[in-house]
Amino acid sequence: MNVAVIGLGRLGLPMLAVFAEAGHRVVGLDIDEGRIADLQNGKQDYVDEPGLDEILAKYEITYTTDYADISGADYAFVVVNTPPIPSGRLDSSQITSALNSIEEMKYPPEDVVITSTTQPGDMEYLANQYPVLKLIYQPQFIALGTVIDGLWAPDMALYGVREDQPRPQELQVFWETVYLSPIGGPPVFVTNYTNAELIKISLNAYLCTKIAFMNSLAEYCEMSDNADANIVLEGLDLDSRVNSCYMKPGMGYGGTCFPKDLEAYNYALDKKTSAFLTKYIPRINQYHNKRFADLASWTKTAAVLGLTYKPGVPVRERAQADDLIVALRRVCERVKTFDPSCKLGKIYGKAVLDNVEDCATMEEAVKDAGIVFICTAWPEFRDLKFDGPIVDCCGLGVDGEDVILPGRSFSKCSGRIRDKSESLFQGQEDS
């Protein structure tokens, strides 16, 4: 089939690759002329996904900024950014811009598949605004670092269509050529636009809630005697009604999707309901990212290892470490940082704070530090040699007498840590 992908970012470019790998004729379109020029010259350094460059190099793929080059395509997948505005609502203006260009084509694609996450109600609005286009909503449930595998073997295939629109059977058949599953792909769920939009954002909102729930329990265990949230979780997981995925004590959520989808979910609920649990999750999440800073109140210098929101992905958008660094600056004179994949850059979109030093090596970062915080589970951090307290915020599994584990009673910490961090144990109660 002839397939176009509009928007060659962190999801769009891997989608283009898996479509080419499945044997389809593909065209990648993006309005960024510099990006298209790089791709035409075989350069690609802005999407870091395992196996992506190897797939792209195998095929002759057309890259363009001209919508005329996707004329007559069987499918056009719109995978542009829908950033949140300050209210939390998702901004669909880039989708609108793409649809305007498609509508003006003499031979537009037969089906236009919106893959970008949209605000509930937006797809219905877009379908009414562009009645000549057949719009299908098909968000993807992927994670950065495993996007290609997620496209090849997803947990489900979700389709949103108009109430009077038939099931997208031809699109389902197309995706069956992409999936690696020998039995025809994942479970398929077809519903109307709004239900599909809600499924997409509420799934991530629910996962954020699980993370916040577990970290609140973890804090209670830390401040109690003889309590360990990790053991509590083992017991909870024995109940078939509980799924322990995303319930590991440690840092809160971060990254490109969870915060964005939760804010969109909260915006939607705020318009229709008067009270809802998830309204407070962002505040709880930020609190749990910051609370470990009190462990450094006794020292002048703290080190933070890991600046990305998860290992294996050089992405710093809404990284949990930013909250901790800001909190550490209030209790320490100096904060030193290191990440093997990226530089610190900006925090909260602003210039780095005074007395925050980004280091070139792990050894340089921990030199002269009184305490080390591991915020991202990069495997190389297991080799850390440091004679002092190490706070394993992400549950990497660092060995040592002076390692502090999230969710474990601080009464179990070594005497050296307790002596240095007396303020942390004030108000500690019996479990």
C-alpha positions as CSV (number, residue, x, y, z in Angstrom):
1,M,0.0,0.0,0.0
2,N,1.0,3.7,-0.4
3,V,1.3,5.1,3.1
4,A,2.2,8.6,4.3
5,V,3.3,9.7,7.8
6,I,2.8,13.3,8.6
7,G,5.1,14.4,11.5
8,L,8.4,12.7,11.8
9,G,9.1,12.9,15.5
10,R,9.6,10.4,18.3
11,L,6.6,8.3,17.2
12,G,6.1,9.3,13.5
13,L,9.6,8.3,12.3
14,P,9.4,4.8,14.0
15,M,6.0,4.4,12.4
16,L,7.4,5.2,9.0
17,A,10.2,2.6,9.6
18,V,7.9,-0.2,10.6
19,F,5.6,0.5,7.6
20,A,8.6,0.3,5.3
21,E,9.8,-2.9,7.0
22,A,6.3,-4.4,6.4
23,G,6.8,-3.8,2.6
24,H,4.7,-0.7,2.1
25,R,5.6,2.2,-0.1
26,V,6.1,5.1,2.4
27,V,6.5,8.8,2.3
28,G,7.5,10.8,5.3
29,L,6.3,14.4,5.5
30,D,7.4,17.1,8.0
31,I,7.2,20.9,7.8
32,D,10.7,21.1,9.4
33,E,12.9,21.7,6.3
34,G,16.1,21.1,8.2
35,R,14.9,17.7,9.5
36,I,13.8,16.6,6.0
37,A,17.1,17.7,4.5
38,D,19.0,15.6,7.1
39,L,16.8,12.6,6.5
40,Q,17.3,12.9,2.7
41,N,21.0,12.8,3.4
42,G,20.8,9.8,5.6
43,K,21.3,11.8,8.8
44,Q,19.1,11.2,11.9
45,D,20.1,12.1,15.4
46,Y,16.9,13.4,17.0
47,V,14.9,10.2,17.5
48,D,16.9,7.7,19.6
49,E,15.1,4.3,19.3
50,P,16.9,0.9,19.1
51,G,16.9,-0.4,15.6
52,L,15.4,2.7,14.0
53,D,18.5,3.8,12.0
54,E,19.1,0.3,10.7
55,I,15.6,0.0,9.4
56,L,15.6,3.4,7.8
57,A,18.9,2.7,6.0
58,K,17.5,-0.5,4.4
59,Y,14.8,1.2,2.3
60,E,14.5,4.0,-0.2
61,I,12.0,6.3,1.7
62,T,10.8,9.5,0.3
63,Y,11.1,12.5,2.7
64,T,9.3,15.7,1.8
65,T,7.7,18.9,3.0
66,D,5.3,19.0,0.1
67,Y,1.8,17.6,0.5
68,A,1.6,17.0,-3.2
69,D,4.0,14.1,-2.7
70,I,1.4,12.1,-0.7
71,S,-1.3,12.6,-3.2
72,G,-3.5,9.5,-3.6
73,A,-2.0,7.6,-0.6
74,D,-4.1,4.8,0.8
75,Y,-3.5,6.1,4.3
76,A,-2.1,9.2,5.8
77,F,-1.1,9.0,9.5
78,V,-1.1,12.3,11.3
79,V,1.4,12.1,14.1
80,V,2.0,15.8,15.0
81,N,2.5,17.3,18.4
82,T,-0.5,18.3,20.5
83,P,1.1,20.2,23.4
84,P,-0.9,21.2,26.5
85,I,-1.7,24.9,26.9
86,P,-1.5,26.3,30.5
87,S,-5.0,25.1,31.3
88,G,-4.0,21.5,30.6
89,R,-6.1,21.3,27.4
90,L,-4.4,19.7,24.5
91,D,-3.7,22.0,21.5
92,S,-4.8,20.4,18.3
93,S,-3.8,23.3,16.0
94,Q,-1.0,21.2,14.3
95,I,-3.6,18.6,13.4
96,T,-5.8,21.3,12.0
97,S,-2.9,22.7,10.0
98,A,-2.2,19.2,8.5
99,L,-5.9,18.6,7.7
100,N,-6.1,22.0,6.0
101,S,-3.3,21.0,3.7
102,I,-4.8,17.6,3.0
103,E,-8.3,19.1,2.3
104,E,-6.7,21.3,-0.4
105,M,-5.2,18.3,-2.2
106,K,-6.7,17.3,-5.6
107,Y,-6.3,13.6,-4.6
108,P,-6.3,13.4,-0.8
109,P,-5.5,10.1,1.0
110,E,-8.4,7.8,1.2
111,D,-8.3,7.5,5.0
112,V,-6.7,10.0,7.4
113,V,-5.7,8.4,10.6
114,I,-5.2,10.7,13.6
115,T,-2.5,9.1,15.8
116,S,-1.8,12.3,17.9
117,T,-3.5,12.3,21.3
118,T,-6.5,14.6,21.2
119,Q,-8.7,16.3,23.8
120,P,-12.1,14.5,24.3
121,G,-14.5,16.1,21.8
122,D,-11.8,17.3,19.4
123,M,-12.2,14.4,17.0
124,E,-15.9,15.0,16.7
125,Y,-15.2,18.6,16.0
126,L,-12.6,17.9,13.4
127,A,-14.9,15.4,11.6
128,N,-17.5,18.1,11.4
129,Q,-15.0,20.7,10.2
130,Y,-13.6,18.3,7.5
131,P,-16.6,16.3,6.2
132,V,-14.9,15.4,2.9
133,L,-12.2,13.6,4.8
134,K,-12.6,10.1,6.3
135,L,-11.1,10.5,9.7
136,I,-10.2,7.6,12.0
137,Y,-8.7,8.1,15.5
138,Q,-6.0,5.5,16.3
139,P,-3.7,6.6,19.2
140,Q,-0.8,4.4,20.0
141,F,0.1,3.1,23.4
142,I,3.9,3.1,23.3
143,A,6.8,4.1,25.5
144,L,9.9,5.9,24.4
145,G,12.9,3.5,24.1
146,T,10.6,0.7,23.0
147,V,8.5,2.4,20.3
148,I,9.3,0.0,17.5
149,D,8.6,-3.1,19.6
150,G,5.4,-1.4,20.8
151,L,4.2,-0.8,17.3
152,W,5.1,-4.4,16.3
153,A,3.4,-6.0,19.3
154,P,1.0,-3.6,21.1
155,D,-1.3,-4.7,23.9
156,M,-4.4,-3.5,22.0
157,A,-5.5,-1.7,18.8
158,L,-7.9,1.1,19.5
159,Y,-10.0,2.7,16.8
160,G,-12.3,5.7,17.2
161,V,-14.9,6.3,14.4
162,R,-18.0,8.3,13.8
163,E,-21.2,6.8,15.1
164,D,-22.5,6.2,11.5
165,Q,-19.1,5.0,10.3
166,P,-18.4,1.3,9.7
167,R,-15.6,-0.6,11.4
168,P,-12.3,0.3,9.9
169,Q,-11.7,-3.3,8.7
170,E,-9.4,-2.3,5.8
171,L,-7.2,-0.4,8.3
172,Q,-7.2,-3.4,10.6
173,V,-6.0,-5.6,7.7
174,F,-3.2,-3.1,7.0
175,W,-2.0,-3.2,10.5
176,E,-2.0,-7.0,10.4
177,T,0.8,-6.7,7.9
178,V,2.8,-4.7,10.4
179,Y,2.3,-6.8,13.6
180,L,4.8,-9.5,14.3
181,S,2.2,-11.6,16.2
182,P,1.6,-14.9,14.3
183,I,-2.1,-14.9,15.2
184,G,-3.2,-11.6,13.6
185,G,-2.3,-9.0,16.1
186,P,-3.6,-7.6,19.4
187,P,-7.2,-7.4,20.6
188,V,-9.1,-4.8,18.6
189,F,-11.5,-2.3,20.3
190,V,-13.7,-0.1,18.1
191,T,-15.8,2.7,19.6
192,N,-16.8,6.3,18.9
193,Y,-14.4,9.2,18.9
194,T,-15.0,10.5,22.4
195,N,-14.8,7.1,24.0
196,A,-11.5,6.4,22.3
197,E,-10.1,9.8,23.3
198,L,-11.0,9.1,26.9
199,I,-9.5,5.6,26.8
200,K,-6.2,7.1,25.7
201,I,-5.8,9.8,28.3
202,S,-7.5,8.0,31.2
203,L,-5.2,5.1,30.9
204,N,-2.2,7.2,31.6
205,A,-4.1,9.2,34.3
206,Y,-4.8,5.9,36.0
207,L,-1.1,4.9,35.9
208,C,-0.1,8.2,37.4
209,T,-2.6,7.6,40.2
210,K,-1.1,4.2,40.9
211,I,2.4,5.7,41.2
212,A,1.2,8.5,43.5
213,F,-0.7,5.9,45.7
214,M,2.4,3.7,46.1
215,N,4.7,6.6,46.9
216,S,2.3,7.8,49.6
217,L,2.4,4.4,51.1
218,A,6.2,4.3,50.7
219,E,6.6,7.5,52.7
220,Y,4.5,6.1,55.5
221,C,6.7,3.0,55.7
222,E,9.8,5.2,55.7
223,M,8.7,7.1,58.7
224,S,7.5,4.1,60.6
225,D,9.4,1.3,62.4
226,N,9.7,-2.1,60.8
227,A,7.8,-1.2,57.7
228,D,8.8,-1.9,54.1
229,A,6.6,-0.8,51.2
230,N,8.3,-3.3,48.9
231,I,7.2,-6.2,51.1
232,V,3.7,-4.7,51.4
233,L,3.5,-4.6,47.6
234,E,4.5,-8.3,47.4
235,G,1.5,-9.1,49.6
236,L,-0.8,-6.8,47.7
237,D,0.2,-8.5,44.4
238,L,-1.0,-11.8,45.6
239,D,-4.6,-10.5,45.3
240,S,-5.8,-11.1,41.7
241,R,-7.5,-7.7,41.8
242,V,-4.2,-5.9,42.2
243,N,-1.7,-5.4,39.4
244,S,1.6,-4.2,40.8
245,C,2.8,-2.7,37.5
246,Y,3.8,1.0,38.1
247,M,3.7,0.5,41.8
248,K,7.4,0.5,42.6
249,P,8.3,2.9,45.5
250,G,10.6,5.7,44.4
251,M,10.4,8.8,42.2
252,G,7.2,9.9,40.7
253,Y,6.2,9.9,37.1
254,G,7.7,12.2,34.4
255,G,8.4,12.3,30.7
256,T,6.5,13.3,27.6
257,C,3.1,11.5,28.0
258,F,2.1,10.9,31.6
259,P,2.0,14.5,32.8
260,K,0.5,15.7,29.5
261,D,-2.3,13.1,29.4
262,L,-3.1,13.5,33.1
263,E,-3.5,17.3,32.7
264,A,-5.7,16.7,29.7
265,Y,-7.8,14.2,31.7
266,N,-8.1,16.7,34.6
267,Y,-9.1,19.5,32.2
268,A,-11.8,17.3,30.7
269,L,-13.2,16.2,34.1
270,D,-13.1,19.8,35.5
271,K,-15.6,20.8,32.9
272,K,-18.1,18.1,33.8
273,T,-17.6,17.1,37.4
274,S,-17.2,18.9,40.7
275,A,-14.8,16.5,42.6
276,F,-12.3,14.0,41.2
277,L,-9.3,12.3,42.7
278,T,-6.7,12.9,40.0
279,K,-6.9,16.7,40.4
280,Y,-4.4,16.4,43.3
281,I,-2.1,13.8,41.7
282,P,0.4,16.4,40.0
283,R,0.9,18.1,43.4
284,I,1.4,14.8,45.2
285,N,3.8,13.6,42.4
286,Q,6.0,16.8,42.7
287,Y,6.0,16.4,46.5
288,H,7.3,12.8,46.3
289,N,10.0,13.9,43.8
290,K,11.2,16.5,46.3
291,R,10.9,14.8,49.6
292,F,14.2,12.9,49.5
293,A,16.0,16.3,49.6
294,D,15.7,16.4,53.4
295,L,18.2,13.6,53.6
296,A,20.9,16.1,52.4
297,S,20.1,18.8,55.0
298,W,23.4,18.0,56.9
299,T,25.8,18.5,53.9
300,K,26.9,21.4,51.8
301,T,27.2,19.4,48.5
302,A,24.8,16.8,47.1
303,A,25.2,14.8,43.8
304,V,22.3,13.8,41.5
305,L,22.9,10.9,39.1
306,G,20.4,10.5,36.3
307,L,18.7,13.4,34.6
308,T,16.4,11.7,32.2
309,Y,12.9,10.6,33.1
310,K,13.8,7.0,32.6
311,P,16.9,4.9,31.6
312,G,17.7,4.2,28.0
313,V,16.0,7.4,26.7
314,P,17.9,10.7,26.4
315,V,14.8,12.8,27.1
316,R,14.7,15.4,29.9
317,E,11.1,16.6,29.4
318,R,9.5,16.9,32.9
319,A,12.2,14.7,34.4
320,Q,11.7,13.8,38.0
321,A,15.3,14.9,38.8
322,D,14.4,18.5,38.2
323,D,12.1,18.6,41.2
324,L,14.7,17.1,43.4
325,I,17.5,19.4,42.2
326,V,15.3,22.5,43.0
327,A,14.6,21.1,46.4
328,L,18.2,20.2,47.1
329,R,19.2,23.8,46.3
330,R,17.1,24.9,49.3
331,V,19.0,22.7,51.7
332,C,22.5,22.5,50.2
333,E,25.0,25.1,49.0
334,R,25.9,23.1,45.9
335,V,24.4,20.4,43.7
336,K,26.5,18.4,41.2
337,T,24.8,16.4,38.4
338,F,25.6,13.7,35.8
339,D,23.8,11.7,33.2
340,P,25.4,9.4,30.7
341,S,23.1,10.4,27.8
342,C,22.6,14.1,28.1
343,K,23.5,17.4,29.7
344,L,21.4,19.1,32.3
345,G,20.3,22.0,30.1
346,K,17.3,23.9,31.5
347,I,15.2,23.1,34.6
348,Y,11.4,23.8,34.2
349,G,12.3,25.4,30.9
350,K,14.5,28.0,32.5
351,A,18.2,28.6,32.9
352,V,20.0,26.3,35.4
353,L,20.1,27.6,38.9
354,D,23.2,29.0,40.5
355,N,25.5,26.6,42.1
356,V,24.2,23.6,40.1
357,E,27.2,22.0,38.3
358,D,26.7,19.6,35.4
359,C,29.7,17.2,35.4
360,A,31.3,15.1,32.6
361,T,31.7,11.9,34.6
362,M,30.0,10.1,37.4
363,E,33.2,10.2,39.4
364,E,33.5,14.0,39.0
365,A,29.9,14.4,40.1
366,V,30.3,12.5,43.4
367,K,33.6,14.0,44.3
368,D,33.3,16.2,47.4
369,A,29.6,15.3,47.7
370,G,28.2,14.3,51.1
371,I,25.4,12.3,49.7
372,V,24.4,10.9,46.3
373,F,20.9,10.6,44.8
374,I,20.3,8.1,42.0
375,C,17.3,9.3,40.1
376,T,17.4,7.3,36.9
377,A,18.2,3.6,36.8
378,W,21.1,3.7,34.3
379,P,22.9,0.3,34.7
380,E,26.4,2.0,35.0
381,F,25.4,3.6,38.3
382,R,25.6,0.2,39.9
383,D,29.4,0.5,39.6
384,L,29.4,3.7,41.8
385,K,32.2,3.8,44.3
386,F,31.2,6.3,47.0
387,D,32.0,6.3,50.7
388,G,28.8,7.9,52.0
389,P,25.0,7.7,51.9
390,I,23.5,6.7,48.6
391,V,19.8,7.3,48.1
392,D,18.5,4.8,45.5
393,C,15.5,6.9,44.5
394,C,14.7,4.7,41.5
395,G,15.2,1.2,43.0
396,L,18.2,0.4,40.8
397,G,19.6,-2.0,43.3
398,V,22.8,-0.5,44.5
399,D,24.7,-2.5,47.0
400,G,26.2,-1.0,50.2
401,E,25.7,-0.5,53.9
402,D,24.8,3.1,53.5
403,V,22.2,2.7,50.7
404,I,18.7,4.2,51.5
405,L,15.9,2.5,49.7
406,P,12.5,4.2,49.0
407,G,9.7,2.6,51.0
408,R,11.9,1.0,53.6
409,S,11.8,2.2,57.2
410,F,14.5,4.8,57.8
411,S,15.0,3.1,61.2
412,K,16.8,0.4,59.2
413,C,19.4,2.8,57.9
414,S,22.9,2.5,59.1
415,G,23.9,4.4,62.2
416,R,26.1,6.7,60.2
417,I,23.1,7.9,58.1
418,R,20.9,8.3,61.1
419,D,23.5,10.4,62.9
420,K,23.9,12.7,59.9
421,S,20.2,13.1,59.1
422,E,18.6,13.5,62.5
423,S,16.0,16.0,61.3
424,L,14.6,13.4,59.0
425,F,13.5,11.2,61.8
426,Q,11.7,13.8,63.8
427,G,8.1,12.7,64.2
428,Q,8.7,9.1,63.3
429,E,6.0,7.0,64.7
430,D,5.6,3.3,65.5
431,S,3.9,1.3,62.8
